[in-house]
Amino acid sequence: MELKEAEEMEPVSPSGQYLNSSALSLSVLGVLESEIPIDDSQCFSLLKDIFLPINPRFSSIMVVDENGEKQWKRVEVKLRNHVKVPIFPSGLSPEAYDKYFDDYISEIGMELFPQSQPLWEVHIIKYPTSHAAGFLIFKLHHSLGDGFSLMGALLSCLQRADDPSVPLTFPSVNRFPSNKKDGNNSNIFSNMYKTFCVVSETVSDFCWSFVKSAWLQDDRTPIYSGDDGIEFRPVSVATTAFSLDQIKQIKTKVDATVNDVIAGIIFLGTRLYMQEMRQGSGEANSTTLVLLNTRAFRSYESVKDMVKPDAKSPWGNYFAFLHVSIPKLADDWSSNPLDFVVKARQIMNVKKNSLGAYLTGRLLEIVRKFRGPEAAARYIHSTLKNSSMTITNVIGPVEKMALNNHPCKGLYFVVTGAPQSLSVTIVSYMGKLRIAVVGEDGFIDSHKLKSSIENAFEMMLNDFFSPLKST
């Protein structure tokens, strides 16, 4: 690769170094489902004129300078090295192409990026499956940015399908349920009690997270093997979609957030799957890592604004891991499945009052300063490996999008390269929540787990609409 004459060097952020190291290498695959067959005749011009100018990271490689520090170095991008168009057998049915598509997702998810070129690829699938007429897969290394950043970049390439001149809009974000306050909340005793709660919850949360990350593994279950090298094994992806309006109805009933409801559904569905696969595992000690966006301002800005030093929603990796124990499957769970949402709300409310995630971030900084970024990356690897699964979500647009006059029927993303057998990702789009279950192929039946999550949602809806139930 020939270097540009005017080379530009910029330090790699600490999180970028952690996520692209000998211990850890994560990738994000954003999947766009097209309503019509894909015409890729303008692919290279679109990448050159629209995608590459979005952010200098897309034209940079990660190098080590003379001081041993990692830097982003601008290079000349050879687009043909970044665009992949696989060839499948011709003339098959959409159902037959489902298998080829699933295998291809697993294959590119396992492949590591060559470090000699910018860390992104575009994969164009021209074969119709039972889900779409064609696919565009944007594969980007996690060191380029988190899901929020990469979604912002993706949206910079897309337009509203009905009117490209009108900007896309997004669902309103309310991270906390409305809390009823009484007139005594401002007195000194109340403030002292709140301070005590924050301190005690922070100490408990940080200590437990540290023990979990450093030593304590989850119980062996149908979703957790504890094996080494899971990040190098094939994966299987299954997706489903829920109505955002129905999620909000449940949210209102239990005075929770949308994220609480989603977590409760996934928790219950996962426990049902575990119990079906192995009796008694519904009561095992299992932990989820919930990824929290740590930006103070969480609405999307243009990427041009995101890369500014004083950006309200800055580009990069701004997230923290929250250790959350998956509620156990009690004997009477079927009489009130909404209890899983209530439990998820209670757990998350405690986490919101804790500074444990902040202290964990400071701990990583200390490890990086005194032992180097590779040691910090090993700590994150251990954090992931000792927990059963990860849940992460991203907000998508309300309106239908289009890319170069290709209407986008659906949208989802997956994260690969983590030392876990299971992850669940969620993205909202056109009033739906698209959930992707990514499981270790041969160990987790992703489609059966997806069905269990669907069953959990149906049970909660039935509980919600039951005339015999009261709030």
C-alpha positions as CSV (number, residue, x, y, z in Angstrom):
1,M,0.0,0.0,0.0
2,E,1.4,3.4,-1.0
3,L,1.4,6.1,1.6
4,K,0.0,9.4,0.9
5,E,2.6,12.2,0.5
6,A,1.1,14.2,3.3
7,E,1.1,11.6,6.1
8,E,-1.1,12.3,9.1
9,M,-0.5,10.6,12.4
10,E,-3.0,10.6,15.3
11,P,-2.8,8.7,18.6
12,V,-5.0,5.6,19.0
13,S,-7.4,6.0,22.0
14,P,-6.8,3.6,24.9
15,S,-10.0,1.7,24.1
16,G,-9.0,1.4,20.5
17,Q,-5.7,-0.2,21.6
18,Y,-7.6,-2.6,23.9
19,L,-9.9,-3.7,21.1
20,N,-7.2,-4.3,18.5
21,S,-4.5,-6.2,20.4
22,S,-3.0,-9.7,20.7
23,A,-5.5,-10.5,23.4
24,L,-8.7,-9.1,21.8
25,S,-9.9,-8.3,18.3
26,L,-13.6,-7.4,17.9
27,S,-15.5,-6.7,14.7
28,V,-19.0,-5.2,14.1
29,L,-21.0,-6.5,11.2
30,G,-23.9,-4.2,10.2
31,V,-26.3,-6.0,7.9
32,L,-28.6,-4.1,5.5
33,E,-31.5,-6.1,3.9
34,S,-32.5,-4.8,0.5
35,E,-36.0,-4.9,-0.8
36,I,-34.7,-5.1,-4.4
37,P,-31.8,-6.9,-6.1
38,I,-28.5,-5.1,-5.5
39,D,-26.9,-3.2,-8.3
40,D,-23.3,-2.6,-7.3
41,S,-22.2,-0.7,-10.4
42,Q,-21.7,2.5,-8.4
43,C,-20.2,0.8,-5.4
44,F,-16.6,2.2,-5.7
45,S,-17.7,5.8,-6.5
46,L,-20.0,5.8,-3.4
47,L,-17.3,4.5,-1.2
48,K,-14.8,7.0,-2.5
49,D,-17.1,10.0,-2.5
50,I,-19.3,9.3,0.5
51,F,-17.9,6.6,2.8
52,L,-14.2,7.5,3.0
53,P,-14.7,11.2,3.7
54,I,-16.9,10.4,6.7
55,N,-13.9,9.8,9.0
56,P,-10.1,9.7,8.6
57,R,-10.1,6.3,10.5
58,F,-11.5,4.7,7.3
59,S,-8.3,5.7,5.5
60,S,-5.9,4.9,8.3
61,I,-4.0,1.9,9.6
62,M,-2.8,1.2,13.1
63,V,1.0,1.4,13.5
64,V,3.5,1.5,16.4
65,D,5.7,4.6,16.4
66,E,9.3,4.8,17.6
67,N,8.2,5.3,21.2
68,G,6.1,2.1,21.1
69,E,2.8,4.0,21.0
70,K,0.0,3.0,18.6
71,Q,-0.9,5.7,16.0
72,W,-3.5,6.0,13.3
73,K,-1.5,6.6,10.0
74,R,-3.2,7.8,6.9
75,V,-2.7,5.7,3.8
76,E,-3.9,5.4,0.2
77,V,-7.0,3.2,0.2
78,K,-7.2,0.5,-2.5
79,L,-11.0,0.0,-2.6
80,R,-10.8,-3.3,-4.5
81,N,-9.2,-4.8,-1.4
82,H,-12.1,-3.8,0.7
83,V,-15.1,-4.9,-1.4
84,K,-16.1,-8.6,-1.4
85,V,-18.7,-10.1,-3.7
86,P,-19.1,-13.9,-2.9
87,I,-20.2,-16.4,-5.6
88,F,-22.8,-18.9,-4.6
89,P,-24.3,-21.6,-6.8
90,S,-26.9,-20.2,-9.2
91,G,-30.5,-21.1,-9.6
92,L,-31.3,-22.1,-6.0
93,S,-34.4,-21.2,-4.0
94,P,-34.4,-18.4,-1.4
95,E,-34.6,-21.0,1.3
96,A,-31.5,-22.8,0.0
97,Y,-29.6,-19.5,-0.1
98,D,-30.4,-19.0,3.6
99,K,-27.8,-21.6,4.5
100,Y,-25.2,-20.1,2.2
101,F,-25.8,-16.6,3.7
102,D,-25.6,-18.0,7.3
103,D,-22.4,-19.8,6.5
104,Y,-20.9,-16.7,4.9
105,I,-21.7,-14.5,7.9
106,S,-20.0,-17.1,10.2
107,E,-17.0,-17.2,7.8
108,I,-16.3,-13.4,7.6
109,G,-17.1,-13.1,11.4
110,M,-14.1,-15.4,12.2
111,E,-11.7,-13.7,9.7
112,L,-9.2,-11.2,11.2
113,F,-8.6,-7.9,9.4
114,P,-5.2,-7.6,7.8
115,Q,-3.3,-4.9,9.7
116,S,-1.7,-3.6,6.5
117,Q,-4.9,-1.9,5.3
118,P,-7.8,0.2,6.9
119,L,-9.9,-1.9,9.1
120,W,-13.2,-2.2,7.2
121,E,-14.8,-4.2,4.4
122,V,-18.1,-4.2,2.4
123,H,-19.6,-7.5,1.5
124,I,-22.3,-7.5,-1.3
125,I,-24.6,-10.5,-1.4
126,K,-26.6,-10.6,-4.6
127,Y,-28.6,-13.7,-3.9
128,P,-32.2,-13.6,-2.6
129,T,-32.9,-15.4,0.7
130,S,-36.2,-15.8,2.5
131,H,-35.5,-12.6,4.3
132,A,-34.4,-10.1,1.5
133,A,-33.6,-9.7,-2.2
134,G,-30.0,-8.9,-1.4
135,F,-27.6,-7.8,1.4
136,L,-25.0,-5.2,2.1
137,I,-22.7,-6.2,5.1
138,F,-20.5,-3.5,6.5
139,K,-17.7,-5.1,8.5
140,L,-15.8,-2.7,10.7
141,H,-13.2,-3.2,13.4
142,H,-14.4,-2.2,16.8
143,S,-11.3,-0.1,17.4
144,L,-12.7,2.3,14.8
145,G,-15.6,3.1,17.2
146,D,-18.5,1.6,19.1
147,G,-21.9,0.7,17.8
148,F,-23.1,4.3,18.3
149,S,-20.3,5.7,16.2
150,L,-20.5,3.2,13.5
151,M,-24.3,3.6,13.3
152,G,-23.7,7.3,12.9
153,A,-21.3,6.6,10.0
154,L,-23.7,4.2,8.4
155,L,-26.5,6.7,8.6
156,S,-24.3,9.3,6.9
157,C,-24.4,7.1,3.8
158,L,-28.2,6.6,3.9
159,Q,-31.2,8.7,3.2
160,R,-35.0,8.6,3.8
161,A,-36.6,6.3,1.2
162,D,-39.7,8.5,0.8
163,D,-37.9,11.9,0.7
164,P,-34.1,12.1,0.6
165,S,-34.2,15.8,1.3
166,V,-35.7,15.3,4.7
167,P,-33.4,14.0,7.5
168,L,-34.0,10.7,9.3
169,T,-35.5,10.9,12.8
170,F,-35.0,8.7,15.8
171,P,-37.1,7.5,18.8
172,S,-37.0,9.6,21.9
173,V,-34.6,8.4,24.5
174,N,-35.7,8.2,28.1
175,R,-33.0,6.3,30.1
176,F,-34.8,6.5,33.4
177,P,-38.4,5.8,34.4
178,S,-40.3,8.6,36.0
179,N,-39.9,8.5,39.7
180,K,-42.4,10.0,42.0
181,K,-40.9,12.3,44.6
182,D,-42.3,13.6,47.8
183,G,-41.6,16.9,49.5
184,N,-39.1,15.5,51.9
185,N,-36.6,14.3,49.3
186,S,-34.6,17.5,49.6
187,N,-33.9,17.4,53.3
188,I,-30.5,16.5,54.7
189,F,-31.4,13.1,56.0
190,S,-32.7,12.1,52.6
191,N,-29.5,13.3,50.9
192,M,-27.4,11.5,53.4
193,Y,-29.3,8.3,52.8
194,K,-28.9,8.7,49.0
195,T,-25.2,9.3,49.4
196,F,-24.9,6.2,51.6
197,C,-26.8,4.1,49.0
198,V,-24.5,5.3,46.2
199,V,-21.4,4.6,48.1
200,S,-22.5,1.1,49.3
201,E,-23.8,0.2,45.9
202,T,-20.6,1.4,44.2
203,V,-18.4,-0.6,46.5
204,S,-20.5,-3.7,46.1
205,D,-20.8,-3.3,42.4
206,F,-17.1,-2.6,41.8
207,C,-15.9,-5.4,44.0
208,W,-18.2,-7.9,42.5
209,S,-17.3,-6.8,38.9
210,F,-13.6,-7.1,39.8
211,V,-13.9,-10.6,41.2
212,K,-16.0,-11.7,38.2
213,S,-13.5,-10.2,35.7
214,A,-10.4,-11.6,37.5
215,W,-11.4,-15.0,38.8
216,L,-15.0,-16.0,39.2
217,Q,-16.5,-17.8,36.2
218,D,-20.2,-18.5,35.6
219,D,-21.6,-22.0,36.2
220,R,-21.3,-24.4,33.3
221,T,-24.7,-24.3,31.5
222,P,-26.1,-24.8,28.0
223,I,-25.0,-21.2,27.2
224,Y,-21.6,-21.2,28.9
225,S,-18.8,-23.8,28.5
226,G,-15.9,-21.8,29.9
227,D,-13.7,-23.2,27.0
228,D,-10.7,-21.3,25.8
229,G,-10.5,-20.1,22.2
230,I,-14.3,-19.6,21.7
231,E,-13.6,-16.4,19.8
232,F,-12.1,-18.4,17.0
233,R,-15.0,-20.8,16.5
234,P,-17.8,-20.5,13.9
235,V,-21.0,-18.7,14.9
236,S,-24.7,-19.1,14.0
237,V,-27.0,-16.1,13.7
238,A,-30.8,-16.0,14.1
239,T,-32.9,-12.9,14.2
240,T,-36.4,-11.9,15.2
241,A,-38.4,-8.6,15.5
242,F,-40.8,-7.2,18.1
243,S,-43.2,-4.3,17.9
244,L,-41.8,-1.2,19.7
245,D,-45.3,-0.1,20.5
246,Q,-46.0,-3.4,22.3
247,I,-42.7,-3.1,24.2
248,K,-43.7,0.4,25.3
249,Q,-47.1,-0.9,26.6
250,I,-45.3,-3.3,28.8
251,K,-42.9,-0.6,29.8
252,T,-45.7,1.6,31.0
253,K,-47.3,-1.1,33.0
254,V,-44.2,-1.9,35.1
255,D,-42.9,1.7,35.2
256,A,-39.7,0.7,33.5
257,T,-37.6,1.7,30.5
258,V,-37.6,0.1,27.1
259,N,-34.2,-1.3,27.9
260,D,-35.5,-2.9,31.1
261,V,-38.3,-4.6,29.1
262,I,-35.9,-5.8,26.4
263,A,-33.5,-7.2,29.1
264,G,-36.4,-8.9,30.9
265,I,-37.6,-10.6,27.7
266,I,-34.1,-11.8,26.9
267,F,-33.5,-13.0,30.4
268,L,-36.7,-15.0,30.5
269,G,-36.1,-16.4,27.0
270,T,-32.6,-17.4,27.8
271,R,-33.6,-19.2,31.1
272,L,-36.4,-21.0,29.2
273,Y,-33.8,-22.2,26.6
274,M,-31.4,-23.3,29.3
275,Q,-34.1,-25.2,31.2
276,E,-35.2,-26.9,28.0
277,M,-31.7,-27.9,27.1
278,R,-30.7,-29.1,30.6
279,Q,-33.1,-29.5,33.5
280,G,-32.0,-27.4,36.5
281,S,-29.9,-25.0,34.6
282,G,-32.6,-22.4,34.9
283,E,-31.4,-21.8,38.4
284,A,-27.6,-21.7,37.6
285,N,-25.5,-18.7,38.4
286,S,-25.3,-16.9,35.1
287,T,-24.1,-13.4,34.3
288,T,-24.8,-11.0,31.5
289,L,-22.6,-8.1,30.4
290,V,-24.8,-5.2,29.5
291,L,-23.0,-2.6,27.4
292,L,-23.8,1.0,28.6
293,N,-23.3,4.0,26.3
294,T,-21.4,6.4,28.6
295,R,-22.0,9.5,26.5
296,A,-23.9,12.2,28.4
297,F,-25.8,13.2,25.2
298,R,-27.0,10.2,23.2
299,S,-28.7,11.5,20.1
300,Y,-27.0,11.2,16.8
301,E,-25.0,14.1,15.3
302,S,-23.4,14.3,11.9
303,V,-20.1,12.6,11.9
304,K,-18.5,15.9,11.1
305,D,-19.8,17.1,14.5
306,M,-19.0,13.8,16.3
307,V,-15.2,14.1,15.6
308,K,-15.0,17.7,17.0
309,P,-13.1,17.9,20.4
310,D,-16.1,19.4,22.1
311,A,-18.8,17.1,20.5
312,K,-21.8,16.3,22.7
313,S,-21.9,12.8,21.2
314,P,-18.2,12.2,20.4
315,W,-16.9,9.6,18.0
316,G,-15.0,6.6,19.4
317,N,-15.6,3.9,22.0
318,Y,-17.6,5.3,24.9
319,F,-19.1,2.3,26.6
320,A,-18.9,0.4,29.9
321,F,-19.7,-3.2,30.9
322,L,-22.3,-3.7,33.6
323,H,-22.3,-7.1,35.3
324,V,-25.9,-8.2,35.6
325,S,-26.9,-11.5,37.2
326,I,-29.6,-13.2,35.1
327,P,-32.7,-13.7,37.3
328,K,-33.2,-17.4,38.1
329,L,-36.3,-19.3,36.9
330,A,-38.4,-19.6,40.0
331,D,-41.1,-22.4,40.4
332,D,-43.9,-19.9,39.9
333,W,-42.5,-17.9,37.1
334,S,-45.2,-18.9,34.6
335,S,-47.9,-17.2,36.7
336,N,-46.3,-13.8,36.3
337,P,-43.7,-13.7,33.5
338,L,-43.6,-9.9,33.8
339,D,-41.7,-10.4,37.1
340,F,-38.6,-10.8,34.9
341,V,-39.0,-7.2,33.6
342,V,-39.6,-6.0,37.2
343,K,-36.4,-7.8,38.3
344,A,-34.5,-6.4,35.3
345,R,-35.7,-2.9,36.3
346,Q,-34.7,-3.3,39.9
347,I,-31.2,-4.6,38.9
348,M,-30.7,-1.8,36.4
349,N,-31.9,0.9,38.9
350,V,-29.2,-0.3,41.4
351,K,-26.6,-0.2,38.6
352,K,-27.6,3.4,37.7
353,N,-27.0,4.5,41.3
354,S,-23.6,2.9,41.3
355,L,-20.3,4.4,40.1
356,G,-18.9,0.9,39.7
357,A,-18.6,1.3,35.9
358,Y,-16.6,4.5,36.3
359,L,-14.2,2.9,38.8
360,T,-13.8,0.0,36.4
361,G,-12.8,2.4,33.7
362,R,-10.3,4.0,36.1
363,L,-8.9,0.6,36.9
364,L,-8.3,-0.1,33.2
365,E,-6.5,3.2,33.0
366,I,-4.2,2.3,35.9
367,V,-3.5,-1.1,34.4
368,R,-2.7,0.5,31.0
369,K,-0.4,3.1,32.6
370,F,1.6,0.6,34.7
371,R,1.4,-2.6,32.7
372,G,0.6,-1.5,29.2
373,P,-2.5,-1.7,26.9
374,E,-2.0,-5.4,26.3
375,A,-2.5,-6.1,30.0
376,A,-5.7,-4.0,30.0
377,A,-6.9,-5.9,26.9
378,R,-6.3,-9.2,28.7
379,Y,-8.4,-7.9,31.6
380,I,-11.3,-7.1,29.2
381,H,-10.8,-10.5,27.6
382,S,-11.2,-12.1,31.1
383,T,-14.2,-10.0,31.8
384,L,-15.9,-11.3,28.7
385,K,-14.8,-14.9,29.1
386,N,-16.0,-15.3,32.7
387,S,-19.6,-14.2,31.8
388,S,-22.2,-16.1,29.9
389,M,-23.4,-13.5,27.4
390,T,-23.4,-9.9,26.3
391,I,-26.3,-7.7,25.5
392,T,-25.9,-4.4,23.5
393,N,-28.4,-2.2,21.7
394,V,-28.3,0.7,19.3
395,I,-31.1,3.2,18.3
396,G,-32.0,3.2,14.6
397,P,-34.2,5.5,12.5
398,V,-38.0,5.6,12.5
399,E,-38.4,6.0,8.8
400,K,-37.4,3.6,6.0
401,M,-33.9,4.2,4.7
402,A,-32.4,3.8,1.3
403,L,-28.9,3.4,0.0
404,N,-28.4,4.6,-3.6
405,N,-32.1,4.0,-4.3
406,H,-32.1,0.5,-2.7
407,P,-34.8,0.6,0.0
408,C,-33.7,-1.0,3.2
409,K,-36.1,-3.7,4.3
410,G,-34.4,-4.5,7.6
411,L,-31.3,-3.7,9.6
412,Y,-29.4,-5.6,12.3
413,F,-25.8,-5.9,13.6
414,V,-23.7,-8.6,15.3
415,V,-20.4,-8.4,17.2
416,T,-17.8,-11.2,16.5
417,G,-14.4,-12.0,18.0
418,A,-15.5,-12.0,21.7
419,P,-14.5,-15.0,23.9
420,Q,-18.2,-15.8,24.6
421,S,-20.5,-18.4,23.3
422,L,-23.5,-16.1,23.2
423,S,-24.3,-12.4,22.5
424,V,-27.5,-10.6,21.8
425,T,-27.8,-7.4,19.9
426,I,-30.8,-5.1,19.4
427,V,-31.4,-2.2,17.0
428,S,-34.6,-0.3,16.5
429,Y,-35.8,0.4,12.9
430,M,-39.2,1.5,11.6
431,G,-41.1,0.8,14.8
432,K,-39.6,-2.6,15.3
433,L,-36.9,-4.0,17.6
434,R,-34.6,-6.3,15.6
435,I,-32.9,-8.8,17.9
436,A,-30.0,-10.9,16.7
437,V,-28.9,-14.0,18.6
438,V,-25.2,-14.9,17.9
439,G,-24.3,-18.3,19.3
440,E,-21.3,-20.6,19.1
441,D,-22.2,-23.0,16.3
442,G,-22.5,-26.5,17.5
443,F,-22.8,-25.5,21.1
444,I,-25.8,-23.1,21.1
445,D,-28.8,-23.6,18.9
446,S,-29.4,-20.0,18.0
447,H,-32.7,-20.6,16.3
448,K,-34.1,-22.5,19.3
449,L,-32.9,-19.7,21.6
450,K,-34.5,-17.2,19.3
451,S,-37.8,-19.1,19.6
452,S,-37.5,-19.1,23.4
453,I,-37.1,-15.3,23.4
454,E,-40.1,-15.1,21.1
455,N,-42.1,-17.3,23.5
456,A,-41.0,-15.1,26.4
457,F,-42.3,-12.1,24.6
458,E,-45.6,-13.7,23.9
459,M,-46.0,-14.8,27.5
460,M,-45.4,-11.2,28.7
461,L,-47.9,-9.9,26.2
462,N,-50.5,-12.4,27.3
463,D,-49.8,-11.5,30.9
464,F,-50.2,-7.8,30.0
465,F,-53.5,-8.2,28.3
466,S,-55.0,-10.7,30.8
467,P,-58.1,-9.2,32.4
468,L,-57.3,-11.1,35.6
469,K,-53.9,-9.3,36.1
470,S,-53.5,-6.1,38.0
471,T,-50.6,-3.7,38.1
